[in-house]
Amino acid sequence: MRRVRRRGGNKEKVFGCDLLEHLTASCQEVPQVLRSCSEFIEQHGIVDGIYRLSGVSSNIQKLR
């Protein structure tokens, strides 16, 4: 697994604080951690479907 490089010097607390306070202080509608995760998935995720690749039906049935 790769480490994500930290960008900038944002010292605002993200984890362990009230979500509404964080969003108000950062002037954002979506928490930065969710934005970063979704951007990473969009850039590096599988394109078929929404973030997934459909499996072979027979293999899925065997697993069930």
Summary of the structure (lengths in Angstrom):
residues: 64
radius of gyration: 17.6
end to end distance: 28.9
largest distance: 50.4
contacts: 91
relative contact order: 0.09
helix: 44%
strand: 0%
